Amino acid sequence: MSIQSTSFRTDISTLEALDQIARGMGRSRNWVLNKAIQDFIENQNRFRRQVEEGIMAADNGEFASDESVAEVFCRFGA
């Protein structure tokens, strides 16, 4: 895997918080940034897949009944 460098701008409080997290983990700022970016990409890909699955289900007519929706709302006090 080829490694490339990049840079970004952020405010000092974000950078200080990042450094504090890195120190607490015993890791470098670079490691924490790479981990955060990897997690972000993974979460975005998971979300996109879930949306695509939902669209496919809707296209196939797979919807929750009014009764099941009302049951969930009641269970969670909505």
N, CA, C and O atoms as CSV, one atom per row, in Angstrom:
chain,resi,resn,atom,element,x,y,z
A,1,MET,N,N,0.843,-1.176,0.000
A,1,MET,CA,C,0.000,0.000,0.000
A,1,MET,C,C,0.888,1.239,0.000
A,1,MET,O,O,1.806,1.357,0.812
A,2,SER,N,N,0.611,2.142,-0.901
A,2,SER,CA,C,1.351,3.386,-1.002
A,2,SER,C,C,0.793,4.394,0.002
A,2,SER,O,O,-0.421,4.557,0.120
A,3,ILE,N,N,1.675,5.059,0.713
A,3,ILE,CA,C,1.281,6.058,1.693
A,3,ILE,C,C,1.484,7.436,1.087
A,3,ILE,O,O,2.531,7.719,0.504
A,4,GLN,N,N,0.476,8.294,1.226
A,4,GLN,CA,C,0.587,9.663,0.746
A,4,GLN,C,C,0.282,10.623,1.885
A,4,GLN,O,O,-0.406,10.278,2.846
A,5,SER,N,N,0.791,11.795,1.760
A,5,SER,CA,C,0.619,12.821,2.772
A,5,SER,C,C,-0.452,13.810,2.334
A,5,SER,O,O,-0.624,14.071,1.144
A,6,THR,N,N,-1.176,14.359,3.322
A,6,THR,CA,C,-2.143,15.421,3.063
A,6,THR,C,C,-2.156,16.350,4.266
A,6,THR,O,O,-1.557,16.047,5.298
A,7,SER,N,N,-2.822,17.451,4.136
A,7,SER,CA,C,-2.948,18.364,5.268
A,7,SER,C,C,-4.359,18.923,5.277
A,7,SER,O,O,-5.073,18.861,4.276
A,8,PHE,N,N,-4.753,19.471,6.422
A,8,PHE,CA,C,-6.056,20.111,6.531
A,8,PHE,C,C,-5.970,21.205,7.573
A,8,PHE,O,O,-5.036,21.253,8.373
A,9,ARG,N,N,-6.949,22.076,7.550
A,9,ARG,CA,C,-6.991,23.182,8.495
A,9,ARG,C,C,-8.094,22.917,9.513
A,9,ARG,O,O,-9.172,22.431,9.170
A,10,THR,N,N,-7.806,23.242,10.766
A,10,THR,CA,C,-8.800,23.121,11.819
A,10,THR,C,C,-8.492,24.139,12.901
A,10,THR,O,O,-7.399,24.702,12.942
A,11,ASP,N,N,-9.449,24.372,13.769
A,11,ASP,CA,C,-9.228,25.344,14.835
A,11,ASP,C,C,-8.381,24.724,15.948
A,11,ASP,O,O,-8.275,23.503,16.056
A,12,ILE,N,N,-7.801,25.560,16.745
A,12,ILE,CA,C,-6.861,25.116,17.770
A,12,ILE,C,C,-7.529,24.226,18.808
A,12,ILE,O,O,-6.901,23.288,19.297
A,13,SER,N,N,-8.780,24.492,19.158
A,13,SER,CA,C,-9.438,23.662,20.171
A,13,SER,C,C,-9.651,22.238,19.670
A,13,SER,O,O,-9.554,21.288,20.447
A,14,THR,N,N,-9.937,22.082,18.388
A,14,THR,CA,C,-10.079,20.734,17.812
A,14,THR,C,C,-8.738,20.012,17.829
A,14,THR,O,O,-8.665,18.829,18.163
A,15,LEU,N,N,-7.695,20.721,17.472
A,15,LEU,CA,C,-6.360,20.131,17.462
A,15,LEU,C,C,-5.918,19.742,18.878
A,15,LEU,O,O,-5.318,18.685,19.077
A,16,GLU,N,N,-6.213,20.590,19.846
A,16,GLU,CA,C,-5.876,20.268,21.238
A,16,GLU,C,C,-6.653,19.045,21.722
A,16,GLU,O,O,-6.101,18.188,22.412
A,17,ALA,N,N,-7.930,18.966,21.360
A,17,ALA,CA,C,-8.736,17.808,21.745
A,17,ALA,C,C,-8.189,16.542,21.093
A,17,ALA,O,O,-8.126,15.490,21.729
A,18,LEU,N,N,-7.798,16.644,19.833
A,18,LEU,CA,C,-7.210,15.517,19.121
A,18,LEU,C,C,-5.929,15.046,19.806
A,18,LEU,O,O,-5.727,13.848,20.001
A,19,ASP,N,N,-5.073,15.988,20.165
A,19,ASP,CA,C,-3.818,15.637,20.840
A,19,ASP,C,C,-4.079,15.003,22.203
A,19,ASP,O,O,-3.370,14.081,22.607
A,20,GLN,N,N,-5.091,15.493,22.908
A,20,GLN,CA,C,-5.435,14.925,24.205
A,20,GLN,C,C,-5.906,13.474,24.046
A,20,GLN,O,O,-5.540,12.610,24.843
A,21,ILE,N,N,-6.698,13.218,23.041
A,21,ILE,CA,C,-7.155,11.847,22.766
A,21,ILE,C,C,-5.963,10.963,22.436
A,21,ILE,O,O,-5.848,9.849,22.949
A,22,ALA,N,N,-5.085,11.453,21.590
A,22,ALA,CA,C,-3.906,10.674,21.196
A,22,ALA,C,C,-3.047,10.339,22.410
A,22,ALA,O,O,-2.614,9.199,22.572
A,23,ARG,N,N,-2.802,11.334,23.262
A,23,ARG,CA,C,-2.008,11.077,24.475
A,23,ARG,C,C,-2.689,10.041,25.359
A,23,ARG,O,O,-2.037,9.137,25.882
A,24,GLY,N,N,-3.992,10.174,25.523
A,24,GLY,CA,C,-4.738,9.237,26.356
A,24,GLY,C,C,-4.702,7.812,25.828
A,24,GLY,O,O,-4.768,6.853,26.598
A,25,MET,N,N,-4.599,7.679,24.531
A,25,MET,CA,C,-4.543,6.355,23.906
A,25,MET,C,C,-3.112,5.842,23.774
A,25,MET,O,O,-2.884,4.681,23.434
A,26,GLY,N,N,-2.159,6.718,24.046
A,26,GLY,CA,C,-0.768,6.325,23.845
A,26,GLY,C,C,-0.429,6.169,22.375
A,26,GLY,O,O,0.415,5.355,22.000
A,27,ARG,N,N,-1.100,6.961,21.547
A,27,ARG,CA,C,-0.910,6.896,20.089
A,27,ARG,C,C,-0.489,8.259,19.568
A,27,ARG,O,O,-0.544,9.260,20.283
A,28,SER,N,N,-0.073,8.280,18.333
A,28,SER,CA,C,0.302,9.550,17.701
A,28,SER,C,C,-0.944,10.236,17.136
A,28,SER,O,O,-1.982,9.609,16.922
A,29,ARG,N,N,-0.806,11.535,16.906
A,29,ARG,CA,C,-1.884,12.288,16.258
A,29,ARG,C,C,-2.200,11.662,14.903
A,29,ARG,O,O,-3.368,11.525,14.539
A,30,ASN,N,N,-1.173,11.287,14.162
A,30,ASN,CA,C,-1.349,10.672,12.854
A,30,ASN,C,C,-2.176,9.390,12.942
A,30,ASN,O,O,-3.061,9.160,12.118
A,31,TRP,N,N,-1.887,8.557,13.942
A,31,TRP,CA,C,-2.612,7.296,14.100
A,31,TRP,C,C,-4.086,7.572,14.379
A,31,TRP,O,O,-4.963,6.936,13.795
A,32,VAL,N,N,-4.356,8.526,15.277
A,32,VAL,CA,C,-5.742,8.849,15.634
A,32,VAL,C,C,-6.490,9.400,14.418
A,32,VAL,O,O,-7.639,9.030,14.178
A,33,LEU,N,N,-5.847,10.278,13.656
A,33,LEU,CA,C,-6.490,10.815,12.456
A,33,LEU,C,C,-6.787,9.713,11.442
A,33,LEU,O,O,-7.878,9.676,10.873
A,34,ASN,N,N,-5.838,8.825,11.212
A,34,ASN,CA,C,-6.074,7.726,10.271
A,34,ASN,C,C,-7.209,6.825,10.747
A,34,ASN,O,O,-8.046,6.404,9.948
A,35,LYS,N,N,-7.240,6.529,12.040
A,35,LYS,CA,C,-8.308,5.685,12.596
A,35,LYS,C,C,-9.658,6.370,12.436
A,35,LYS,O,O,-10.641,5.732,12.060
A,36,ALA,N,N,-9.709,7.673,12.722
A,36,ALA,CA,C,-10.962,8.412,12.593
A,36,ALA,C,C,-11.454,8.422,11.149
A,36,ALA,O,O,-12.645,8.248,10.894
A,37,ILE,N,N,-10.550,8.621,10.218
A,37,ILE,CA,C,-10.922,8.639,8.804
A,37,ILE,C,C,-11.398,7.256,8.356
A,37,ILE,O,O,-12.398,7.144,7.648
A,38,GLN,N,N,-10.684,6.205,8.766
A,38,GLN,CA,C,-11.100,4.843,8.418
A,38,GLN,C,C,-12.486,4.538,8.983
A,38,GLN,O,O,-13.323,3.961,8.289
A,39,ASP,N,N,-12.733,4.921,10.238
A,39,ASP,CA,C,-14.042,4.693,10.853
A,39,ASP,C,C,-15.131,5.468,10.128
A,39,ASP,O,O,-16.229,4.951,9.919
A,40,PHE,N,N,-14.833,6.710,9.742
A,40,PHE,CA,C,-15.793,7.527,9.016
A,40,PHE,C,C,-16.164,6.879,7.681
A,40,PHE,O,O,-17.341,6.796,7.330
A,41,ILE,N,N,-15.165,6.427,6.949
A,41,ILE,CA,C,-15.417,5.786,5.654
A,41,ILE,C,C,-16.247,4.522,5.840
A,41,ILE,O,O,-17.188,4.280,5.083
A,42,GLU,N,N,-15.908,3.716,6.841
A,42,GLU,CA,C,-16.655,2.488,7.123
A,42,GLU,C,C,-18.110,2.804,7.466
A,42,GLU,O,O,-19.024,2.148,6.967
A,43,ASN,N,N,-18.322,3.797,8.307
A,43,ASN,CA,C,-19.692,4.169,8.691
A,43,ASN,C,C,-20.484,4.707,7.512
A,43,ASN,O,O,-21.661,4.381,7.360
A,44,GLN,N,N,-19.861,5.521,6.679
A,44,GLN,CA,C,-20.550,6.053,5.509
A,44,GLN,C,C,-20.917,4.938,4.532
A,44,GLN,O,O,-22.014,4.936,3.972
A,45,ASN,N,N,-20.004,3.993,4.328
A,45,ASN,CA,C,-20.292,2.858,3.438
A,45,ASN,C,C,-21.416,2.000,3.989
A,45,ASN,O,O,-22.282,1.557,3.235
A,46,ARG,N,N,-21.416,1.757,5.308
A,46,ARG,CA,C,-22.489,0.985,5.934
A,46,ARG,C,C,-23.822,1.698,5.771
A,46,ARG,O,O,-24.824,1.072,5.424
A,47,PHE,N,N,-23.842,2.993,6.018
A,47,PHE,CA,C,-25.068,3.775,5.864
A,47,PHE,C,C,-25.591,3.712,4.433
A,47,PHE,O,O,-26.783,3.508,4.204
A,48,ARG,N,N,-24.679,3.889,3.469
A,48,ARG,CA,C,-25.081,3.845,2.063
A,48,ARG,C,C,-25.689,2.489,1.703
A,48,ARG,O,O,-26.696,2.421,0.999
A,49,ARG,N,N,-25.063,1.397,2.199
A,49,ARG,CA,C,-25.606,0.059,1.937
A,49,ARG,C,C,-26.994,-0.102,2.544
A,49,ARG,O,O,-27.886,-0.673,1.916
A,50,GLN,N,N,-27.180,0.401,3.765
A,50,GLN,CA,C,-28.477,0.286,4.415
A,50,GLN,C,C,-29.544,1.081,3.667
A,50,GLN,O,O,-30.677,0.620,3.533
A,51,VAL,N,N,-29.198,2.256,3.186
A,51,VAL,CA,C,-30.144,3.051,2.405
A,51,VAL,C,C,-30.502,2.315,1.120
A,51,VAL,O,O,-31.674,2.238,0.750
A,52,GLU,N,N,-29.500,1.776,0.443
A,52,GLU,CA,C,-29.756,1.039,-0.796
A,52,GLU,C,C,-30.647,-0.167,-0.538
A,52,GLU,O,O,-31.538,-0.453,-1.338
A,53,GLU,N,N,-30.425,-0.887,0.575
A,53,GLU,CA,C,-31.268,-2.030,0.929
A,53,GLU,C,C,-32.699,-1.574,1.199
A,53,GLU,O,O,-33.655,-2.240,0.800
A,54,GLY,N,N,-32.841,-0.441,1.875
A,54,GLY,CA,C,-34.175,0.093,2.152
A,54,GLY,C,C,-34.907,0.493,0.883
A,54,GLY,O,O,-36.106,0.253,0.747
A,55,ILE,N,N,-34.188,1.098,-0.037
A,55,ILE,CA,C,-34.799,1.484,-1.315
A,55,ILE,C,C,-35.232,0.248,-2.086
A,55,ILE,O,O,-36.317,0.223,-2.667
A,56,MET,N,N,-34.382,-0.786,-2.093
A,56,MET,CA,C,-34.741,-2.024,-2.785
A,56,MET,C,C,-35.971,-2.651,-2.153
A,56,MET,O,O,-36.860,-3.120,-2.863
A,57,ALA,N,N,-36.034,-2.665,-0.821
A,57,ALA,CA,C,-37.185,-3.232,-0.130
A,57,ALA,C,C,-38.448,-2.441,-0.468
A,57,ALA,O,O,-39.501,-3.026,-0.721
A,58,ALA,N,N,-38.342,-1.118,-0.473
A,58,ALA,CA,C,-39.496,-0.286,-0.812
A,58,ALA,C,C,-39.930,-0.524,-2.254
A,58,ALA,O,O,-41.124,-0.597,-2.544
A,59,ASP,N,N,-38.958,-0.645,-3.158
A,59,ASP,CA,C,-39.282,-0.925,-4.560
A,59,ASP,C,C,-40.004,-2.259,-4.706
A,59,ASP,O,O,-40.792,-2.446,-5.632
A,60,ASN,N,N,-39.729,-3.195,-3.777
A,60,ASN,CA,C,-40.379,-4.510,-3.798
A,60,ASN,C,C,-41.680,-4.517,-3.010
A,60,ASN,O,O,-42.305,-5.566,-2.848
A,61,GLY,N,N,-42.091,-3.349,-2.517
A,61,GLY,CA,C,-43.348,-3.246,-1.785
A,61,GLY,C,C,-43.262,-3.713,-0.341
A,61,GLY,O,O,-44.290,-3.970,0.286
A,62,GLU,N,N,-42.067,-3.827,0.192
A,62,GLU,CA,C,-41.878,-4.308,1.560
A,62,GLU,C,C,-41.915,-3.116,2.518
A,62,GLU,O,O,-40.902,-2.452,2.741
A,63,PHE,N,N,-43.086,-2.860,3.075
A,63,PHE,CA,C,-43.262,-1.752,4.002
A,63,PHE,C,C,-43.770,-2.289,5.334
A,63,PHE,O,O,-44.408,-3.341,5.381
A,64,ALA,N,N,-43.491,-1.570,6.411
A,64,ALA,CA,C,-44.040,-1.914,7.715
A,64,ALA,C,C,-45.518,-1.550,7.721
A,64,ALA,O,O,-45.926,-0.541,7.145
A,65,SER,N,N,-46.312,-2.386,8.380
A,65,SER,CA,C,-47.743,-2.089,8.470
A,65,SER,C,C,-47.961,-0.938,9.446
A,65,SER,O,O,-47.103,-0.644,10.279
A,66,ASP,N,N,-49.112,-0.296,9.333
A,66,ASP,CA,C,-49.448,0.789,10.257
A,66,ASP,C,C,-49.449,0.282,11.696
A,66,ASP,O,O,-49.037,0.992,12.614
A,67,GLU,N,N,-49.916,-0.951,11.884
A,67,GLU,CA,C,-49.987,-1.527,13.221
A,67,GLU,C,C,-48.593,-1.735,13.821
A,67,GLU,O,O,-48.377,-1.446,14.998
A,68,SER,N,N,-47.653,-2.230,13.023
A,68,SER,CA,C,-46.307,-2.463,13.552
A,68,SER,C,C,-45.594,-1.152,13.846
A,68,SER,O,O,-44.824,-1.067,14.802
A,69,VAL,N,N,-45.840,-0.141,13.043
A,69,VAL,CA,C,-45.247,1.173,13.302
A,69,VAL,C,C,-45.817,1.748,14.597
A,69,VAL,O,O,-45.072,2.268,15.427
A,70,ALA,N,N,-47.119,1.659,14.768
A,70,ALA,CA,C,-47.758,2.167,15.985
A,70,ALA,C,C,-47.252,1.427,17.210
A,70,ALA,O,O,-47.066,2.040,18.261
A,71,GLU,N,N,-47.025,0.124,17.101
A,71,GLU,CA,C,-46.508,-0.666,18.206
A,71,GLU,C,C,-45.111,-0.191,18.627
A,71,GLU,O,O,-44.832,-0.048,19.817
A,72,VAL,N,N,-44.249,0.050,17.653
A,72,VAL,CA,C,-42.896,0.531,17.954
A,72,VAL,C,C,-42.971,1.916,18.587
A,72,VAL,O,O,-42.257,2.190,19.552
A,73,PHE,N,N,-43.817,2.787,18.063
A,73,PHE,CA,C,-43.939,4.128,18.635
A,73,PHE,C,C,-44.415,4.051,20.081
A,73,PHE,O,O,-43.907,4.776,20.936
A,74,CYS,N,N,-45.375,3.190,20.364
A,74,CYS,CA,C,-45.874,3.043,21.735
A,74,CYS,C,C,-44.784,2.488,22.656
A,74,CYS,O,O,-44.637,2.935,23.794
A,75,ARG,N,N,-44.037,1.531,22.165
A,75,ARG,CA,C,-42.989,0.913,22.981
A,75,ARG,C,C,-41.935,1.924,23.401
A,75,ARG,O,O,-41.381,1.831,24.497
A,76,PHE,N,N,-41.659,2.884,22.538
A,76,PHE,CA,C,-40.617,3.869,22.838
A,76,PHE,C,C,-41.198,5.225,23.262
A,76,PHE,O,O,-40.465,6.207,23.387
A,77,GLY,N,N,-42.516,5.271,23.481
A,77,GLY,CA,C,-43.137,6.499,23.970
A,77,GLY,C,C,-43.160,7.639,22.978
A,77,GLY,O,O,-43.145,8.810,23.357
A,78,ALA,N,N,-43.196,7.289,21.707
A,78,ALA,CA,C,-43.211,8.345,20.677
A,78,ALA,C,C,-44.625,8.644,20.248
A,78,ALA,O,O,-44.842,9.501,19.392
